[in-house]
Amino acid sequence: MKNDFVSKGRSVSDLKVHLVLTTKYRRKAFTNPMLDRLHLIFEDLLIKWDCKLVEFNGEDNHVHLLFQYHPDIELSKLVNNLKSVSSRKLRQEFAEHLESFYSKDVFWNGSYFIASCGGVTVSTLRKYIENQEKPEM
């Protein structure tokens, strides 16, 4: 994964997270065209939030997003926005298909998985910090 540092204001950062969203009741609702559309929806939304989609993929009942963000972003608000906008668009654009899975205006599971990730392991970073040279007295 290439290091594309984000410079904004007085900070430079390289923050990436892995987000997993599952369909409500883990129903196998996704088709390939839906996943293709979700990819575009998430990419556009992340750009609006000054974020960058690094990787996206999914199966029939869940999707994985790897994206870069700036420390100003409140991840919980971003995730809620990703879920609500994508749900609304999918229910509009694939209404006939989704009627067989959901009777109400639901799509995503209420919970989600998110984990920070970076270019080096924690142990490597820990050793780097431990080996910093202290100033001589």
Residue pairs with C-beta under 8 A, 6 or more apart in sequence:
1 16
1 54
1 119
3 14
3 119
4 14
4 52
4 68
5 12
5 13
5 14
6 12
6 13
6 14
6 15
6 68
6 70
8 50
8 70
8 72
9 72
11 70
11 71
13 70
13 71
14 68
14 118
14 119
15 68
15 69
15 70
15 71
15 116
16 54
16 66
16 67
16 68
16 69
16 116
16 117
16 118
17 66
17 67
17 69
17 75
17 114
17 115
17 116
17 117
18 64
18 65
18 66
18 113
18 114
18 115
18 117
19 64
19 65
19 66
19 67
19 79
19 82
19 112
19 113
19 114
20 62
20 63
20 64
20 65
20 112
20 113
20 114
21 62
21 63
21 65
21 82
21 83
21 108
21 109
21 112
22 61
22 62
22 108
22 109
22 111
22 112
23 29
23 30
23 61
23 62
23 101
23 107
23 108
23 109
24 102
24 106
24 107
24 108
24 109
24 110
25 109
26 61
26 62
26 109
27 61
27 101
27 102
28 60
28 61
29 60
29 61
29 97
29 98
29 101
29 102
29 107
30 38
30 58
30 59
30 60
30 61
30 63
31 94
31 97
33 94
34 90
34 94
34 97
35 57
35 58
35 63
37 89
37 90
37 93
37 94
38 56
38 58
38 63
38 86
38 90
39 53
39 56
41 85
41 86
41 89
41 90
42 53
42 56
42 65
42 67
42 82
42 86
43 53
43 56
45 81
45 82
45 85
45 86
46 52
46 53
46 67
46 82
49 69
49 73
49 78
49 81
50 69
50 70
50 73
51 67
51 68
51 69
51 70
51 73
51 78
52 67
52 68
53 65
53 66
53 67
54 66
54 67
54 68
55 64
55 65
55 66
56 63
56 64
56 65
56 66
57 63
57 64
58 64
65 82
66 117
69 75
69 78
75 114
79 112
79 114
83 108
83 112
86 107
86 108
87 105
87 106
87 107
87 108
90 98
90 107
91 98
91 105
91 107
98 107
118 125
120 128
